[in-house]
Amino acid sequence: MSIPQFGRYIAQLREERRLSQRDLAKIIGFSQNTLSKIENGQTASPSLDVVLALSRALEIPMSALILAYEGKNPNIEALKSGQTEADLETLMLQALEIVKERRKNNDEATF
């Protein structure tokens, strides 16, 4: 998933929850400008703090957002309907591997 696609995905999740950008920005504790840049693909990559805040506010596991950002299919619909702890643990481990790889490559601008 490219940065613009990730932004559109965040916008879609926000709209499904009938939240304005202003409302979601207030919930996550970041400016509306920051959220707008993410949704419009105008930021290099959201920080881990932003991804965590978005996952909490949008009720999507952070691991699923990271996997979606990386172009992997975290099966969001299954996550929405509830998965087993083992399924969620697998997603978290996959996301953790992505974070470790990025840190190993000194890609500190992202996750």
SERO-4910 file (N, C-alpha, C, O; in steps of 0.05 Angstrom, whole numbers):
BEGIN
 pado doro    nc1    nc2    nc3   cac1   cac2   cac3    cc1    cc2    cc3    oc1    oc2    oc3
  Met    A     17    -24      0      0      0      0     18     25      0     37     26     16
  Ser    A     12     43    -17     28     67    -18     18     86      4     -3     82     16
  Ile    A     33    107      8     25    127     28     -2    139     21    -19    142     39
  Pro    A     -7    147     -5    -33    157    -11    -56    136     -6    -77    143      3
  Gln    A    -50    111    -13    -71     90     -8    -76     87     22    -99     84     30
  Phe    A    -55     88     38    -58     86     67    -75    109     77    -93    105     94
  Gly    A    -69    133     67    -85    156     75   -114    154     68   -132    160     84
  Arg    A   -120    144     44   -148    139     36   -161    118     54   -184    120     61
  Tyr    A   -145     98     62   -156     77     80   -163     89    107   -184     83    118
  Ile    A   -146    107    117   -152    120    143   -177    137    140   -194    137    157
  Ala    A   -179    152    118   -202    168    113   -228    151    112   -249    159    122
  Gln    A   -225    128     98   -248    110     96   -257    100    124   -281    100    130
  Leu    A   -238     92    140   -245     83    167   -258    105    183   -277    101    198
  Arg    A   -247    129    180   -258    152    195   -287    158    186   -305    162    202
  Glu    A   -291    157    160   -318    163    149   -338    141    157   -361    147    162
  Glu    A   -329    116    158   -346     94    166   -356     99    195   -378     90    202
  Arg    A   -340    112    210   -347    118    238   -361    145    241   -367    154    263
  Arg    A   -367    157    218   -381    183    217   -367    205    233   -379    220    248
  Leu    A   -340    205    230   -324    226    244   -313    245    223   -306    238    201
  Ser    A   -313    270    231   -300    290    214   -270    289    220   -261    277    239
  Gln    A   -254    301    202   -225    303    208   -221    317    234   -204    309    251
  Arg    A   -236    338    239   -233    354    264   -239    336    288   -224    337    308
  Asp    A   -260    320    286   -268    303    309   -246    282    314   -238    278    337
  Leu    A   -237    269    293   -216    248    297   -190    260    307   -177    249    324
  Ala    A   -183    283    296   -158    297    305   -160    303    335   -140    299    349
  Lys    A   -183    312    344   -186    318    372   -184    292    389   -171    292    410
  Ile    A   -195    270    379   -194    245    394   -166    234    396   -157    225    417
  Ile    A   -150    236    374   -123    225    374   -103    244    386    -80    236    391
  Gly    A   -111    269    390    -92    288    403    -71    299    384    -50    308    393
  Phe    A    -77    299    358    -59    311    338    -75    332    323   -100    332    324
  Ser    A    -62    350    309    -76    371    295    -91    360    271    -85    339    260
  Gln    A   -111    375    264   -127    368    240   -109    369    215   -112    354    197
  Asn    A    -89    387    215    -70    390    194    -54    364    190    -49    355    168
  Thr    A    -45    352    213    -30    327    212    -47    305    200    -38    290    182
  Leu    A    -72    303    209    -90    282    199    -96    286    170    -96    267    154
  Ser    A   -100    311    162   -105    317    134    -81    309    116    -85    298     95
  Lys    A    -57    314    125    -33    307    110    -31    277    107    -23    267     86
  Ile    A    -38    262    128    -37    233    127    -58    223    107    -52    207     89
  Glu    A    -83    233    109   -104    224     92    -99    231     63   -108    217     45
  Asn    A    -85    253     58    -80    261     30    -53    252     20    -45    260     -2
  Gly    A    -39    235     35    -14    225     26      8    245     24     27    243      8
  Gln    A      6    266     40     26    288     39     47    287     61     61    306     66
  Thr    A     49    264     74     69    260     95     85    236     87     75    217     76
  Ala    A    111    236     94    129    214     86    119    188     99    117    167     85
  Ser    A    112    189    124    101    166    138     92    175    165    105    191    178
  Pro    A     69    164    174     60    172    201     78    160    222     89    138    219
  Ser    A     82    174    244     98    164    266     84    142    280     59    138    277
  Leu    A     98    127    296     87    105    311     66    116    331     45    102    335
  Asp    A     71    139    342     51    151    360     25    157    346      3    152    358
  Val    A     26    166    322      2    172    306    -13    146    299    -37    145    302
  Val    A      2    126    291    -10    100    284    -24     88    309    -46     78    306
  Leu    A    -11     90    332    -23     79    356    -49     95    363    -69     82    369
  Ala    A    -48    121    361    -71    137    367    -94    131    348   -117    129    356
  Leu    A    -87    128    322   -108    121    302   -120     94    307   -144     90    305
  Ser    A   -103     75    315   -113     48    319   -133     48    343   -154     34    342
  Arg    A   -126     63    363   -145     64    386   -171     78    379   -192     68    386
  Ala    A   -168    101    366   -192    117    359   -210    103    339   -235    104    341
  Leu    A   -198     89    320   -213     75    299   -220     46    306   -233     32    291
  Glu    A   -211     38    330   -216     11    340   -207    -11    321   -221    -30    315
  Ile    A   -182     -6    310   -169    -25    293   -142    -32    306   -128    -13    313
  Pro    A   -135    -57    308   -109    -63    321    -86    -49    306    -85    -48    281
  Met    A    -67    -38    321    -44    -25    309    -30    -43    289    -21    -34    269
  Ser    A    -28    -68    296    -14    -86    278    -28    -87    251    -15    -90    231
  Ala    A    -54    -86    251    -69    -86    226    -63    -61    209    -61    -63    185
  Leu    A    -61    -38    222    -54    -13    208    -26    -15    196    -21     -6    174
  Ile    A     -7    -26    212     20    -28    202     21    -47    178     34    -41    158
  Leu    A      7    -70    181      7    -88    158     -6    -76    134      3    -80    111
  Ala    A    -28    -61    138    -41    -48    115    -22    -28    102    -21    -26     78
  Tyr    A     -8    -13    119     11      7    108     33     -7     91     41      4     71
  Glu    A     41    -31     99     62    -45     85     51    -60     61     66    -74     47
  Gly    A     25    -58     56     13    -70     32      5    -99     37     -2   -114     18
  Lys    A      5   -108     62     -3   -135     69    -33   -134     75    -44   -113     83
  Asn    A    -47   -156     72    -75   -158     78    -80   -168    106    -77   -192    111
  Pro    A    -86   -151    125    -90   -160    152   -118   -170    157   -126   -177    180
  Asn    A   -134   -172    136   -162   -181    138   -177   -165    158   -186   -175    179
  Ile    A   -180   -139    152   -193   -120    170   -221   -128    177   -230   -125    200
  Glu    A   -236   -139    158   -264   -146    164   -265   -167    186   -282   -166    204
  Ala    A   -247   -186    185   -246   -207    206   -239   -195    233   -249   -203    253
  Leu    A   -221   -175    232   -213   -162    257   -236   -147    269   -240   -146    293
  Lys    A   -252   -134    252   -275   -119    261   -295   -138    275   -308   -130    295
  Ser    A   -299   -161    263   -319   -180    274   -308   -196    298   -323   -210    311
  Gly    A   -282   -194    303   -270   -207    326   -255   -232    318   -266   -250    305
  Gln    A   -231   -233    326   -214   -257    321   -205   -268    347   -208   -256    368
  Thr    A   -193   -292    345   -183   -304    369   -157   -290    378   -145   -276    362
  Glu    A   -150   -294    402   -125   -283    412   -101   -292    396    -82   -277    391
  Ala    A   -101   -317    387    -79   -328    371    -77   -313    344    -55   -307    335
  Asp    A   -100   -307    332   -100   -292    307    -88   -264    311    -72   -255    295
  Leu    A    -97   -251    332    -87   -224    338    -57   -225    345    -42   -207    338
  Glu    A    -49   -245    359    -20   -248    366     -3   -252    340     18   -240    338
  Thr    A    -13   -267    322      1   -271    296      4   -245    282     25   -238    271
  Leu    A    -18   -229    280    -16   -203    267      4   -185    281     19   -171    268
  Met    A      4   -185    308     22   -168    323     51   -176    318     69   -159    315
  Leu    A     56   -202    316     83   -211    311     92   -204    283    116   -196    279
  Gln    A     75   -205    263     81   -196    236     88   -166    236    107   -158    223
  Ala    A     72   -151    250     77   -122    251    103   -116    265    118    -98    257
  Leu    A    108   -131    286    133   -127    301    157   -133    284    178   -118    285
  Glu    A    156   -153    267    178   -159    248    182   -136    229    205   -130    222
  Ile    A    161   -124    220    163   -101    202    178    -78    216    196    -66    205
  Val    A    169    -72    241    182    -51    256    212    -57    260    229    -40    257
  Lys    A    218    -82    268    246    -90    272    263    -86    247    285    -76    248
  Glu    A    252    -94    224    266    -92    199    271    -63    192    293    -56    183
  Arg    A    252    -46    197    256    -17    191    277     -6    209    293     10    200
  Arg    A    276    -13    234    297     -3    253    324    -13    245    344      2    246
  Lys    A    326    -38    237    351    -50    228    362    -35    205    387    -31    203
  Asn    A    345    -26    187    353    -11    163    356     19    169    360     35    150
  Asn    A    354     26    194    357     54    202    337     72    189    343     95    182
  Asp    A    313     62    185    292     78    172    275     90    194    252     82    198
  Glu    A    286    109    209    273    119    233    251    139    226    235    146    244
  Ala    A    248    147    201    227    165    194    200    151    193    179    164    193
  Thr    A    200    125    193    175    110    192    174     90    216    195     82    226
  Phe    A    151     83    223    145     65    245    170     60    262    168     45    281
***
